């Protein structure tokens, strides 16, 4: 039948999962870091997902699609304990992390300095409240394993984004450009490993700063494979 139904632009989708969480019918799920309409017959055409999307990646179209099947949705909810049958990935939901005073933490143990979630470049949204006034940390994901004091020296007082240009197989330049251009980012710190393939994340960050049209304080820190700071 010809009816109104949602369409998701995967190029714009940041993988935040907000639309999947907002869909009461469970028609949307996160697949490989992107929102996907899983069942046309679960989409009621009311558009609760549209205002939830921070990237403007969802719109209504009118096309041939399966009719909305309310009974199928009810049955699927009943089988899943009353929850939407598809739904979003809780691990992809953007949120700030507010910590209590950390002076009470045992002196012998480290304290997490992470201030937001998610941190993976593939999953992080391009717009979130924690980006306003943020000092941005763009880090190759191996750096936190190699450098022992990564939380204290790099994550503390920064919004953290991590990725691997080689293993992710994605050029994040455009996404980083949108984050820097569309938010009140104050500075950028890039932390990479000494290995040549890690130059990709430095290259992406430099391209993003340039493409954003902003003049920001920025620096690149290189970590050796045995955990030393080589360049700063």
C-alpha positions in Angstrom: 0.0 0.0 0.0 1.0 3.6 -0.5 1.6 5.3 2.8 3.8 7.7 4.9 6.8 6.0 6.4 10.2 7.1 7.7 13.5 7.1 5.7 16.9 7.1 7.4 19.9 8.7 5.7 22.8 6.5 6.7 25.3 9.1 5.6 24.0 11.6 8.1 23.3 9.0 10.8 25.9 9.3 13.7 24.8 6.1 15.4 23.7 7.8 18.7 20.7 5.5 19.0 18.3 8.2 20.0 15.8 7.4 17.3 15.7 3.7 18.2 15.1 4.6 21.8 12.3 7.0 20.9 10.5 4.5 18.6 7.8 3.0 20.8 7.0 0.4 18.2 10.5 -1.0 17.9 10.7 -0.5 14.2 14.3 0.9 14.4 17.4 -0.8 15.6 21.2 -0.1 15.5 23.1 -2.2 12.9 26.8 -1.8 12.6 26.7 1.6 14.2 23.8 3.0 12.1 20.1 3.3 12.6 18.1 1.0 10.4 14.3 0.5 9.8 14.0 -3.2 10.6 10.3 -3.7 10.0 8.1 -1.5 7.8 5.0 -3.1 9.4 6.2 -1.9 12.8 6.4 1.8 11.7 3.2 3.6 12.6 4.1 6.7 10.6 3.7 9.1 13.6 7.4 10.1 13.6 8.4 10.0 17.3 11.9 9.3 16.1 12.2 12.5 14.0 12.6 15.1 16.8 14.9 12.7 18.7 17.5 12.7 15.9 20.3 15.2 16.5 21.7 14.8 13.0 18.5 15.4 11.0 19.0 12.0 9.4 15.3 11.0 9.4 12.5 12.2 7.2 9.0 11.1 6.1 8.5 9.8 2.6 5.4 8.5 0.9 6.0 5.1 -0.9 4.8 1.6 -1.2 5.3 -0.1 2.1 3.7 -2.8 4.3 0.8 -1.7 6.3 1.3 -0.9 10.0 0.5 -4.1 12.0 -0.4 -3.1 15.5 -1.1 -6.6 16.5 2.3 -7.8 15.4 3.9 -5.0 17.5 1.8 -5.9 20.6 2.8 -9.5 20.2 6.5 -8.7 19.8 6.3 -6.5 22.9 4.7 -9.2 24.9 7.4 -11.7 23.9 10.1 -9.2 25.0 8.6 -8.4 28.3 6.8 -5.3 27.2 9.8 -3.6 25.6 9.9 -2.5 22.0 10.9 -5.5 19.8 13.9 -3.8 18.2 14.9 -0.7 20.1 18.2 1.1 20.5 21.5 0.0 21.8 21.9 1.5 25.4 25.7 1.6 24.8 25.2 4.1 22.0 23.1 6.6 23.9 24.9 9.9 24.3 25.2 11.1 27.9 27.4 13.2 30.1 29.1 11.7 33.1 29.0 13.8 36.2 31.4 12.7 39.0 31.4 13.4 42.7 34.5 14.8 44.3 37.2 12.2 43.8 39.3 13.0 46.9 37.7 10.1 48.8 39.0 7.5 46.2 41.6 5.2 47.6 45.1 6.6 46.9 46.4 3.3 45.5 43.7 3.1 42.8 43.3 5.2 39.7 40.2 7.3 39.1 38.3 7.4 35.8 38.3 10.9 34.2 35.9 10.1 31.4 33.3 12.8 31.1 30.9 11.5 28.4 29.6 8.4 26.6 30.0 7.1 23.9 33.6 7.6 23.0 34.0 5.6 19.8 34.1 7.9 16.8 31.8 5.5 15.0 29.1 5.9 17.6 29.5 9.5 19.0 26.8 12.0 17.9 27.9 15.2 16.1 25.8 17.3 18.4 25.6 16.9 22.1 25.5 19.4 25.1 28.9 18.2 26.3 30.6 19.5 23.2 29.8 23.1 24.1 32.9 24.7 25.6 34.8 21.4 25.2 38.5 20.7 25.0 38.4 17.9 22.5 40.7 14.8 22.7 41.0 12.8 19.5 42.9 9.6 20.3 44.0 6.5 18.5 42.4 3.7 20.6 45.8 1.9 21.3 47.2 5.0 23.1 45.2 4.4 26.3 46.7 0.9 26.5 50.2 2.0 25.9 50.4 5.1 28.1 49.8 4.3 31.8 48.6 7.8 32.9 46.3 8.4 30.0 43.3 9.4 32.2 45.2 11.9 34.2 47.3 13.4 31.4 44.8 13.4 28.5 41.2 12.4 29.4 40.9 14.7 32.4 38.9 17.9 31.6 38.4 16.8 27.9 35.7 15.3 25.8 37.2 12.0 24.5 36.8 10.6 21.0 38.7 7.4 20.1 39.1 5.4 16.9 41.5 3.5 14.7 41.8 4.7 11.1 43.1 1.3 10.0 40.7 -1.1 11.7 37.6 1.1 11.5 38.1 1.4 7.7 36.4 4.8 7.9 37.6 8.4 7.2 36.2 10.4 10.1 37.3 13.8 8.6 33.7 14.8 7.7 32.3 13.8 11.1 35.0 15.5 13.0 34.5 18.6 10.9 30.8 18.7 11.9 31.7 18.3 15.5 34.2 21.1 15.5 32.3 23.4 13.2 28.8 23.0 14.7 29.8 23.1 18.4 31.7 25.6 20.7 34.9 23.5 20.8 37.7 25.4 22.5 40.8 23.3 21.6 41.9 20.0 20.0 44.5 17.5 21.3 45.4 14.5 19.1 47.1 11.5 20.7 48.5 8.9 18.3 50.9 6.0 18.4 54.3 6.1 16.7 53.4 3.5 14.1 52.9 4.8 10.6 49.2 3.7 10.2 48.3 5.9 13.2 49.1 8.9 11.1 45.6 8.6 9.7 43.9 9.9 12.8 46.3 12.9 12.9 45.5 13.6 9.3 41.8 13.4 9.8 41.9 15.8 12.8 44.0 18.3 10.8 41.7 18.1 7.9 38.6 18.6 10.1 40.1 21.7 11.9 40.9 23.2 8.5 37.5 22.4 7.0 35.7 23.8 10.0 36.9 27.3 9.2 37.9 27.8 12.9 41.2 28.8 14.3 41.7 26.6 17.4 44.6 25.8 19.7 45.7 22.3 18.8 48.6 19.9 19.4 49.7 16.4 18.5 51.2 14.0 21.0 52.9 10.8 19.8 53.2 7.8 22.1 55.8 5.1 21.7 54.9 1.4 21.6 56.6 1.0 25.0 54.5 3.8 26.5 56.6 6.9 26.4 55.7 10.4 25.1 57.9 10.9 22.0 56.6 14.2 20.6 54.5 17.0 22.0 
